[in-house]
Amino acid sequence: MPKDTSIKSVLIIGSGPIVIGQACEFDYAGSQSARSIREEGIEVILINSNPATIMTDPSMADHVYLKPLTTKSIIEILKAHPQIDAVLPTMGGQTALNLCLEADEKGIWADFGVRLIGVDVNAINITEDREQFKQLLERIGIPAAPAKTATSYLEGKEIAQEFGFPLVIRPSFTLGGTGAAIVYKKEDFDELLTRGLEASPIHEVLIDKALMGWKEYELELLRDKNDNVVIICSIENMDPMGIHTGDSITVAPAMTLSDTTFQKMRDMAILMMRSIGNFAGGCNVQFAVSPDDKEDIVAIEINPRVSRSSALASKATGYPIAKIASKLALGYNLDELQNQITKSTSALFEPTLDYVIVKIPRWNFDKFEGADRTLGLQMKSVGEVMGIGRSFQEALHKATQSLEIKRNGLGADGKGYKNYEQIIEKLTFASWDRVFVIYDAIAMGIPLSRIHEITKIDMWFLKQYEELYTLEKEISNYKVESLPRELLLEAKQKGFADRQIAHMVGCLESQVHNLRSEMNINRVFKLVDTCAAEFKAKTPYYYSTFEAEIEKANGERYVDNESIVTDKKKIIVLGSGPNRIGQGIEFDYSCVHGVLAAKECGYETIMINCNPETVSTDFDTADKLYFEPVFWEHIYDIIQHEKPEGVIVQLGGQTALKLAEKLSKYGIKILGTSFDALDLAEDRGRFSELLTDLKIPFPQFGIAETADEASALADTLDFPLLIRPSYVLGGQGMKIVINKQELEEHVINLLKTIPGNKLLLDHYLAGAIEAEADAICDGENVYIIGIMEHIEPCGVHSGDSNATLPPFNLGEFVMQQIKDHTKNIALALRTVGLINIQFAIKDDLVYIIEANPRASRTVPFIAKAYGEPYVNYATKVMLGHNKVTDFNFNPQLKGFAIKQPVFSFSKFHNVNKALGPEMKSTGESILFIDDLKDDQFYELYSRRKMYLSK
């Protein structure tokens, strides 16, 4: 059945600000969906309150509404667009589903004659209401864990008495495992039950027997109106049951499942999807499997929407789930749609992988002092990375190299744990770094059987680890000069970085790289093609690996490289790696715009990134995608292969900027602002000299490398003091101290956690107003795209402040200083591209806090508020294609736009929620107000000083 021609206009509901448990995977899904529906000539109207994402870019839909996700906003949009026929709520995570249900209960869809597509209300209710779901499984004969629902404290106590411990508490209708807990001891039950009942919007929890140590699997399904179902991907969690899948290390395809059990699991998943309602779209099903020979299967849950795992499955297979799910929602059948990668096979053709992918979550516990760092049923990670390799070992290494936590992979970097008690503790209570600790345990000689007994991680995975350690031990017997070729090749095939091999043989990374080149052990690039090379792929989506040479009949030896280099002019855009606090989705927005602008200038565009949740890693964003760690060795090998005109580093946040020095050292052209200018802005000493020359005021400061030096400085600078390490992101380690004792304590702590770093001590301007400006500069002309005033006082990190555009109470004299300082600093730094400058204003004098010559968190916000494509313009300036004066700037904003930070403190009990110089927000929303009399502005302004922490 072809598409439903009665649908002319669709409303897509987005997922709102990024919080832990719901990150940018839904913006990836929403962006794909909007494009997919518009391809059919159907109008798309979009609601989402997140200004940082590409999804809310004006180019994504016919009408974009940056409004709060409430039924009030839905009614306003439906009144303004009576032509809307249908609503698609499955692309915006739990937030969109919950909003859709609320609108349904209030009769809003019926009032406006709008129908639901992609899911039906029954399906949402059955799958979200734990009791209904349990009854459904009983009806269709699918095993589930023994469980009962409780809607009161008393009921919960009775169930616990009946089942005994350990127990699992799961609230209904929540996101990312909010409120879920495993209860091991009777003493903890009362508090955790209360927390679960409070977390559920309908105050209902499911209490089930804990299947601790069982193996966990997920299947991603698509189904059309004709009841055709395809299983896109099987995913195995390396961590057993008891850890939220968003916090688990996951592997695709499933590695340790027997074929018979896999077939059984497929049948169960298809039956479950067919039983929850008659709809066409995507589904994610989770199962537990007993870790014995019986392999009993128990269904855990089903989500009738795209999920975090479907973004991962899309990137893992190359099959764009959200795009196809949107077409199915419009009435198409799977056999009528093309596979987007081969363009010659049908979408009904299930993907086959000839490689392995490993996903590792990225945590940010350092931002939540006092947080419980053990992993459990409630998700705590803020992002994730994916590694693609020809083996589990290679993919695991690439994923660990992508995390950007100063590790070079597993082991072989001198940073492993050496204390037996600490290792056992971290294995027993699943820690965020357990992926590394397993290796340390093997290195210490703890037997695999003991590691398995503690962690319940399948023996197959542990043996893979053991092989890696055995190889490390063998290589460590050699010096770089005597290292045999076959050992070096094996180490590279198993994913060890040059840096790790250098650590093993005691030499420099560059020596290992040179040895590889001499021995002709070079990285080759393979296609992600959905069909294990059975059909020709049309999409240039690559990962790297190492191959043994093949010998032809004529004696010629070669390795098979599938990435064909063209003779076009090329540029590489470095992505921002995993999402974390301080570097979020806003840099993905900038990277995508950078790629599109470079295409407009006639370049072949190449994207390097390792984040599976983003639009920048979509296979059709850039001309070529290398899904690789943003890690020096990988980048250098791609650059040597592709020979680009240059590399853009200022769109990928601190991740890409950190590589600027290496690029510059190796003679690779950085497009836009030079490394020297980037370094000048980061080097506090050099930057202050520049400001002194320009006669621009800045808070008095000094640099210390020891606690003694810091103490001596404090005598000249006066308290309060702001202390911060240099070269960090999101205000990491920043603190305001008010006396010598606090100063010494914090300095000693900092030098312990970031050894060898210089510490900057600034006199803190208490009570100052903070403001910031973003500008585009071509080296000669400067255009200020926006000046924002923070509602919170100076001392709250700019990412945690409510920022108002334009400023609401800065006089002309102050505004003029801000404009003059911005222009003078941008020119003095020889900026080519974007720059963000932060100011403190005290007694009508404007001081400079810092300058960042790169895309900043606020650029997408300003672009959305003013309706101008600033990153597009800035990229064209970086490429030397345009001058600032070539653009016709025409910002449009009635009233004010406020950037409002969003926090995920609910995931961390007992954490100090006070705000200070270190950033803690996970995302943001945008609020438009007509004037300062608005109640919401008044409320924000009246609370502005409440949270400031010393």
N, C-alpha and C positions, 0 to 999 in steps of 0.2 A: 504494500500500500504506500503510494508516494505521500509527500507531505500534506498536512492538513491546510487546505487553502483558505480556511476561514480565519486563520491566525494572521493578523496584519501588524499587531503591535504587542510587544512583550515587556513586562516589567521584571527586571532581575534585581533580587535583593542581595546586597553584599554582606560582608561579615563584620564591618565596623573596625574599630581600632585593634591593633595587635595586642593580644594578651597571651599569657602562658596557656597553652592548650588550644589556641586558635591563632595561627600565625599566617604568613603570607601565602600559604598553599591555597587559600581560598581566593586570594586576589589573582593568583595564577589561573585557577579554575574559572573565576568570573570573567577574566580578560579573554580567555579562550572561548568561553561561552558566548560573550557579546559578539566577538568576531564571527563565530560560527553561525549565529542567528542572522547577523547583518548580511552575510554572504547570500542568504536566501531572499534578500530584498525585503526583510521584515524590519520594522522600526524597533529599536531597543531603547528603553528608558531604564535608567539605573539609579538605585539609591544606595549610598554608602557614605559614612561620615569620615572616612579615613583619607586625609589629604596627601599622605606620603606615597601612595601606590600608583602604579601605572593604570590600574583598573579605573580610577576616577579621573583619568585624563580626558579632556573634552573629545579627543579623537576616538575614544573607545566606544562611545554610544551616541545616539542621536540627541539624547537629553541626559545630562548627568546631574543628579541632585545630591549635593554634599549636605545632607540633613541627618539629624539624629534618627537612629533606627527605632521608631515608635509608630504606633498605629495612627497617631495624629499626623505624622509626616506622610504616611501611606494615603490617608484620606485627602490631604492637600494635593498630592501628586495625581490621584485618580480624578479629582475635580478638575485639575488643570489639563488632564489628558483623557477625556472621556472615551478616546478611541482604543484604550488599552483593552485587549481581549483576554490576555492570559498572564499569569505570574509564574516565574520559575524560581522556587526557593531553595533548590538543592545545591546551589553553587556557593552559598554563603555560610557554610558550617552550621553549627548548632544555633547560632544567633539568628540566622535567617529562618531556620525551621521553626524556632520558638515564636518569632514574630509572625510568621505565616499562620501558625495555629491560633495565636491570640486574635489576629484579624478575622480568622474563620469563626471563632467563638463569638466575636462581636457582630458577626453577620456582614462584615465590610465587603468581602468578595461578592456575596450574593447581592448586596445593595447596588454594587456597580457593575454587575453582570460579568465579573472576571472569573475565569476558571483556572484551576491549578494544573500545571503541566510538569512532567518529570517525576511526580510522586503523587500519592493521594493522602488525604488527611488520616484515613484509617491506618495506612502504612506507618505514618509518623507516630500515631498514638500507640499502635501495637508494639513498635520497636522501642519506644522511649518509656512506656509504662511497664515497669519490670514485671508486675503481676500478669498483665495481659500477655506479655511475651512468653512467660513461663507456661501459661495455659496453651498458647499456640503450639509451642514445642511438644507439649504432651499430646495435643490433638493430632499432630502430623507424625508422631512417633520418633522424634529426634531427642537423643539423650541430653539432659542438662544436669548441672550440679544440683544436689539437694538444696532447695532454697524456699524461703517464705518471705512475704512482704509484711512490713510493719508500718502503720501510719501513726503510731504513738509510742511513747517511751516504754509504757508498760508492755505492749505487744512485743517490742524488741527484746525486752528482758526475758519474756517467756520463751521466745524462739532460741535465744542464746542458751537457755537452760536445757532445751531439748537437744540442740546440735552439739554442744561442747565446743572447745577452742582447738585450733585457730579458726577464726571466722572472717568472712569478708562482708563489709557493709558498702552497698552501692546505692547512692541516691538516684531517684528518677529525674529525667529531664535536666541533666547537667552536662557540662562541657569539660573535656580533658581530665575526666576523673575527679572533678571538684567534689570534695567532701568524702571521697571513697577512702577506705582504710582497711588494713588487715589487723585483726585484733588477736594477739597471741595470749594475752593474760586477762583474766577476769577484772583486775583492778583498772584496766584502761578502757573497759567496754562502755561505761556510762558516758564518759566525756566524748568518745568517738561516735556513739549512737546519736547523742544530742547534736553534734556537729553535722552529721549526715542528714538528720531530719531538717535542720535549719538550711542546709545547702540546697535541698530539693524545693523547687517552686511549688510542688503540690504536697510537700512534707511527707514524702513516702520513701522508704528505703527497702532494698532487697537484701536479706541476710542469707548468705549461702556458705556451705562448707568450703573451706579454702582448699583448692586443688594445688597446694604448694608443690613446686618441683615438676608439675606436668609441663609438657612442651606446648608452646603457643604458636599458632599459625594464622595467617590471614589470606583470604582470597578476594580479588577484585573482580567484580562481575559487571557485565552490561546486558541489558535485556530490551528487546523491542516489542512493539504491539502484537506481533505474531507469536510471541513467546519464544523466539530464538534467544538463546543465552550464550554469551562467550565468556570464558574465564581468561582475563587479560594476564594475570600474574599470580603466582603463588609466592607468599613471603613467609619466611621462617624467622621467629625471634630467637636469637642466640640465648638471650636471657629467658629463663623459664617463667611460668605463671607467677604472678605476685609483683611484677614490675609493669607499669603502664606501657602499652606498646609505643607510645610517643617517647618514652625514656629508655626503650630497649634498643640494643644493637640488632638490626634486622638484616636478613640476607635474602636475596632473590636470585634464581629460583630456590624453592625449598631444598635443603641439602640432605636431611637425615630421615626423610619420610619414605616408607616403602611404597611401591607403585600401587599395591592393592588398597592401602589406606588412603593414598592420594585420590584414587578413583572414588572411594566411598565418600571422602570429604567433598569432592566435586558434586556428587549426586545430592548430598545433604544441602550444600549451599544453594544449588539450583532449586531444590524443593522449598527451601526457606524463602527464597526470593519470590517464587511463584505463589507462596501462601500468604504474603503480607499485603496483597492488593493488586489490582490490575493497572499497572503503570509501566511506562517505558523510561529507562534511565539507568543510572549507575548505582551500585551497591557494594558495601564492604562487609564481609562476614568474618567473624573471629571464632576460632576453635581452640580447645585444649585437647592434647593427646597424651595418654598415659605413657610414662617413660619406660615401659616394659615391652616384652615381645607381643603382648596382646594388642597394643596400640588402640586402646578404647578411645573413641572420639566423643567429646562433649561440646555442644554449641555454647558460646559465651554471649555473643551479641551480633546484631545485624544493624547496619546504618544505611537507610535508604537515601543516600546522598553521596556526593563525592567527598573524599576525606583527605587527611594528611597522607594516608597511604596511597591514595589514587594519584596524588601529585608525584609521589615517589615511583609508583608503578608506571606512570606515563613516561617519566624520565628514564626509568630502568629498561623499558621495552621499546620506547619510541612511539608507542601507540597513544595518541592524545585523547585520553578518556573523557575529559570535560567537553571537548569539541564534539566528539561522537555522541555523548550522552545528550547534548543540546539538540543535535539533529534528530535523535530518537524521540525526544520530547515533542518535537514538531510533527511527529507522525511517520518519519522515514523508517524503513526496516534496515537491519544490518547488511543484508545482501545487496541493498541498493546503494550503499555508500562505499567509497574507495578507501583503501588503506592509504593514509596520508604520506607514508614514507616510500612505499614502493610505487604508488600510483598505478599499479597494474593488478594488485590483488584486492580482494573484497575485505570490508571491515569485519566480515563474519569469520575471517581467517585468524585463528588464535596465534598470538605472537610466540616465537621460539627464541630462546636466548642461547648464544654460543659464548657467553661470558658470564661473570658473576658480579653482582653489585652488593655492596655493604653500606648500610646507612648507620652513622653514629650521631647521636644527639649532641648538641652543644649546650652546656650549662653556664650559668653566671652566678654561682653561689657567692663569689667574692663581693657581689653587690648587696647581699642580704645577710648582714652580720647577725650571727645567732641562729641562722636557718638550720633546720635539720637537713643534713646533706645526704642522708640515705635515700635510696630510691624505693618507691612503692607504687601503690595503685593510683596515686594522685600525680599527674604529670608536673614536672618541674623544669624541663628544658626550655630554652628560649629559641632554639633553631636546630638545624641539622646539616650534616654534610653527607655526600654520597661518593663512594669510590667505585670505579669500574675497572675490572681486571680480568685476565684470562683464567685466574684461579682465585679461590677464596682468600688465599694468603696475600696475593698482589692487591686485591680490592680492599682488604682490611688495612694494609699498609697505606694505600693511597688515601683512604678515609681518615686514618689517624694523622697523616701529614696535612690534611685539609683543615683540621680543627683550629689551627692558629692558637695553640696554647704552649708555644715554645717547645714542642716535642717534634722529633724528626721521624717518628714512626714508632714501632714497638721496640723497646730496648735499644741497646747500642748507642746510647747518647749520654750515659753517665747520670741520668736523672731518675733511675728506678729506685724503688724502696728496697732497703737492705735489712729492715728490722722485722724479725719473724712475727712478733705479736701484732705489729701494725698491719702486716700483710694478711694475717689470718682474720683480723678485725674487719679489714676492708672487703675481704671475700665473703665473710659471714653476713655483714650488713651491707648489702649491695651499694657500693659507692660510685660516684660519677666517673671515677678513673679506673673502675674495675677492669676495663678493657686492657689497660697497661699493667695492672697489678697481677693479672693471671700470668703474664710473661715473667714478671719479677719472681712470682712464686716458683715457677719452673726453674728459673735461673738459680734460685736458692736451694733447689733440690727437693722441694715438697712434691711427693708423688702425685701423679695425675689422679689416681683413685681417691686421694684425700681431697684434691681440689674439686673433683666431681661430687664427692659426698657433701661438701660444704655448699657449693654453688648450684648443684643440679644441672650445670651446663653439660650438654651432650658430649660424650667422650670424643666424638668425631672432631668437634671444634677444638677440644683440648689437645688432641694429637696433632692438629694443624699447627697449633702454637708450638708444640714440642719440637716439631720439625724445624721451625724457624730458629729456635734457640740452638738446636744441634748444629745448624748451618753457621750461626754466628760463632759458636765455639770453634768450629773447624777453620773458619776464615781467620780467626784471631791468632792462629799458629803461624801465619805468614806475615811478611813485610810487603809493602806495596810493590816492590821490585819483583818479588817471587810469587805473587798471587797467580795461580793457574787460571787460564781463560774460562774453563768450564765452571769453576767455582764462582767467578765473578758474574758469568752469565746466569747461573742458577740464582745468585743473590738478587740480581736485577729482575729476573722473572718472578721471584717471590716478593717483589715490591720494596726491597731494602733501598733506601736513598743513598746517593753517593756519600752524603754526610755521615750516615751510619757506618758504611763500609770504611770510610776514612777513620772513624772512631775505633773500629775493630783492628785495623792494621797500623794505627798510629801515624797518620799523615794528614795532609790538607785535602779538603773536598775537591779542589781544582785538580789535584794529582790523580784522584780516582777518575774524574771526568776525562782527563787527558789519556789515562790508561785505557778507559772504555773506547775512546776514539781510535787509539792505536790498534786495539784488538778488534775494531769494527763491531763493537757491541753498541748498537745505536737504537734509540727508541723508534718503534714503527707505530703507525696510527691505523686503527681499525674502525670500521663503520658500525654504528648502532642501526640495524636495518630491519628489526622486527621478525626476521624470517631465517636467521642463521645462514645468511648468504644464499638461500635457495632461489631467491628472486633478486633482481637488480634494484638497489635502493637509489632513489632520486635525491635524497636529503643528506647534505654534508654534516653529519653529527658524529663526532669522533671521540675515541678514547685511545690512550697509548698503552703499549705493552712491549715486551722484548721477545724476539723469536730466534730460535736456532736457525742457522743458514740452511737453505734447501739447495741441493746440487742437481743441476740439469744433466741430461745424458751427455752433453758436450763438455761437461766438467765445470761449467760456469756456476758460481755460487751466488745466491741472492736471498734477501728477506723480502717479504711481501708487504709493501706499504700501500694502504688504500687511500691515503690522502694525497690527491694530485694537486700540485702547486701550479697556479695559473700565472700568466705573465702580467696580470692586472696590478695596478697600484693598490697596496693593501695597508690597512691600519689594524692594530690590535687594541681592543679595549679590555683592560683588566677588571674583572668583577670584584665584588666585595666579600666573597666567601660566605661563611655561615652567619645568619642573623645573631646578634647578641645585643645586650643593652649598650647603647652608645653608638651602635652601627646597625641600623635596621634596614627596612624595605626601601627607605628613601634613596639609598644608593643604587638599588636595583632600578628604580624609576630613572635616575640619572644615566645609568649605563644603557638602558633601552633607548632613551632619547639620543644619547651620544651615537649609538650604532645607526639609528635612523638618519640622523643629521649627516653622518659620514657617508652613508649610502647616497643621500641627496647630492653630496659633493663629488660623486663618481668613484668613490673608493670601494674596493672589496673589503667587507668588514669581517673581522674575526673576533669572536668572544671567547675568553677563558674564564671559567667559573666552576664551582663545585657544589653549589647550593641547589638541591632539587626542587625547592618550593617556588622558584622565581620565574618571572617572564623572560629575564635575560638568558636563562638556560633553556628556553623553548627552542625546538629545533628549527623554527623558521623565523627567528628574530634577526639573527646575523646571517651573513652569507655562509659562514662556517662557524660551527660551535665545537670547541674542544672542551669536553666535560672532564676537567683535570684540576688537581689541587692548585690553588693560587700560591705556589711554593716554588722557590727559585729554580730548582733543577728542571721542573716540568716546563716552566715558562721559557727558560733559556733554550731548551731543546725545540720547542715549538717555534721560537723566533728564528733559530738557525735553519729550521725546515722551511718556514714561510717567507723569510727575508722581507719583513714589512718596511714601509717608509718610516714608521715610528710607532710608539706605544702611548696610549692615553692612560695616565695614572690618576688624574684628579677627579674621576667620577666614581671610583670604587672605594671611597672612604679611606680610613687609615691603612687597611689591608694593602691596597695597591700602592699607596704613598710610601709604605715601608720598603717597597722593592725599588723605589726610584734611585736610591744610592747605588745599588748593584747594577741597575740598567746603565746608569751614567758611567760607572767604572768600566763596564764592558763595551762602552762606546755605542750603546743602543740609543737612538734618538727618542727623547721624551717630548711628545707633542704638547704644546702649551707651555706653562710656567716651567722653568728649568729646575733641575735638582738643587742647584746652589740657592735659588730663591726659596724653594720649599724648605731647605735646611736652615736658611737665615731666619725664616719665620718660626721654626721649631727651637732654634738655639737661643735661649733667653738672653744670654750675654750679648751676642751679635745683634739681636733684634732691639735690645734696649739702646745700644749705641746708635742704631739707625734712628730710633725715636728721638734720642737726644739731639742728633744732627738736624732732625726735622722740627725740633722745638715742640714736640708733642708730649704732653704729660702722661706719666704712667705711675702706678703705685711703687713706692720705694721697695727694692727687693735685694736679696743676696743669694748666693749659691753655696750650698754646703755639701760635703761628702761624708761627714762624720757627725756624731751627736755633739762633740765638743765644738766643732765649727758652727753648728746650728745655734748652740747656746750663746756663743760669742756674738753671733749676728743679731740675736734677739735683743741684745743690749742697745744696739744702734737703731733697730727698726721699730721698736715699740709694739706691744701687744694691742689688739688681737692680731695674730699672724695666720696667713693662709699658707699651708704647706702642700707642695705637690711634686711628684716625680716628673722628670722631663720625658718626652716621647711616649705619652700614654693616651688612651682613648676613653671618652666618656667620663672624664674626671676621676679615673681610677686612682685610689690612694690619697685623694685630696681631703684635707680636713682643716677646720678653723680651730686654733688653740689659743687659750687665754692666759696661760702661765707657763713657767719653766718646766714644771713637772709633766704637764700634758705634752709639751713640746718634746721632751726627751723620750717619753713613752712612744709617741707616734713616730719619731725619727728612727728609733731602734727597730720598731715593727716594720717600717717601710724598707729599711736597708736589709732586713732579713728576707722579706718577700720579693724585693726587686734588687738583688745585690748589684753593686757596681753602678747604680743609677745616680745621677746628680739630683739633689733635691733643691727646689726653688722655694724661698721663703719670701712672701710678699706681705707688706703691711696691708691688713684687710680694712677696706673703707666701709666701716660700719654705717648702716643706714643709707648707703648710696642707692640710687636707682640704676638698674641695669638695662642696657639697650644693645641691639645688634643690627648690623647692616650687611646685606649681600650685594655684590656688585659684579659686573662683567667689565674686564679691562683687556685692551688689545696691545698694551705696552705704551700707548700714546693717549688713548681716550678712555674715560671711565664713565659707565652708566650705572647708577645705583638702582637696583631693581626693587629694593624694599628696605625700609627702616622699621624695626619692631621695638616696642617698649615692653619690658617684662612687668607683670603685675606684682610678682614676688620681689622682695628686695635683693640686692646684690648678695651673693653668697649661696643662693640656690642655683644648682647647675642649670645652664640655659635649656637643656633638654627636659628638665623637670618643671620649668616655669611656664606659666600661661603667658604667651607672647601676643601682643596686640599690634595689628597692622592697620592703618598707620598708628604712630604713637598717640596716646590720649592726653598727656599733660606735659609735654616738653615744649618749652618756649622757643621762639624763633632763634634766639641767641644760641641756645643749646643745639638746636637742629642744624644751624649753620656750621657749628664746630664739628658735629658728626659728619656732615657732608664733606667738609674740608679735609678732616683727618682721613676719611675713607679714600678720597681721591689721592691724597698725598702718599698714603701707605701703599695703595695698589700700584701706583707708578714707581715708587721707590723700590718695591719688591720685583719690579719688572714682570708683573703678573700678565699672563696671557691666558685668559679663560675666566674662571670664577674665583671669587674671594669672599670670605666671611670674616667680619671684624666685630669683636665684642667690646662694649664700653661700660664704664662705671661713671655715674654722674653725681658729683657731690658739690654743693654750694655753687651750682651753675657752671662747674668746670668739668670738662669731659676727659676722663682718663682712659687709656687703652689697656684692656685686660689681655687680649690675645688676637692674633690674626691667623687665619687658616686659608692659604691660597688653593682651595679645592672646593668641590661641591659640598654643601653642608646639609644638615638635617632640615633647614628651613627653606631651601630652594623650592622643593615641590609645593610646600605650603603657599609660598608667595606666588608661584606660577598658577596655582588653582584659584587663589584669592583674586588675582588680577586678570586671569584668563589669558596669560601670555606664555608662549613656549620658550622660556628663558634658557633651558639646557640646550635646546636646538641651536639657539643663537650663539651660546658660549662655545659649543663644540666647533661651529663654523669658524669662530675666532681662533680657537686653538689650532685648527688645521691651516690657519693662514688664508682661508678661503674668503673671509670677510673682515671688515673693520667694524667696530661698534657703531660707527656713524652710518653704516649701510642699512641699519634696521629702523623700521618705523615703529617706535614703541608707543603703545596705546593702552595703558592699564585701565581696567574698568572695575571699580569697587564702590558700591553704595554703602556708606556706614563703615563698619569695622569688621575685620576677620580676626578671630582669636584662636590661636593654636593651643589646644588643651591636652596636657599629658594624661596618659592613662597608666595606672599601676596594677601590678598583679600580686599585691601583698597577701591576698586571700589564700595564696598557695603556700605561704610561709607564716606559720603561727609563731609567736614569740619573737618576731623581728621588729627592730626599731623602725617605725614608719616615718620618723622625722626626716625632712629633706635637708640637704646640705650641698657641698661642692661636688659630691660624687653622684653621678646620675643613677637613677633607679627605675625610671619609667620604661615600660616595654613598648609603648605605642602612643598614638595621639589621634585626636579627632579635631575637626574644624567647626567653629561656631560663628555664624554670621549674625551681627546685631545691627540694627538701624542707628542706634545712638547710645550714649553712655547712661541713659536713664533705664536701660534694659535691666530687668531684675537679675538675670543671670550674671551680668557684668558686676552689678552691685554686690552680689553674694561673693564672687571671686575676689573682689577688691577688699571686702571687709575681712576676709580670712587670710589675707596675703602674708601676714607675719607669723601665723600660728605654727608653722611647721619647721621653721629654721633651726637646724641642729648645729651645735658647736662641734 
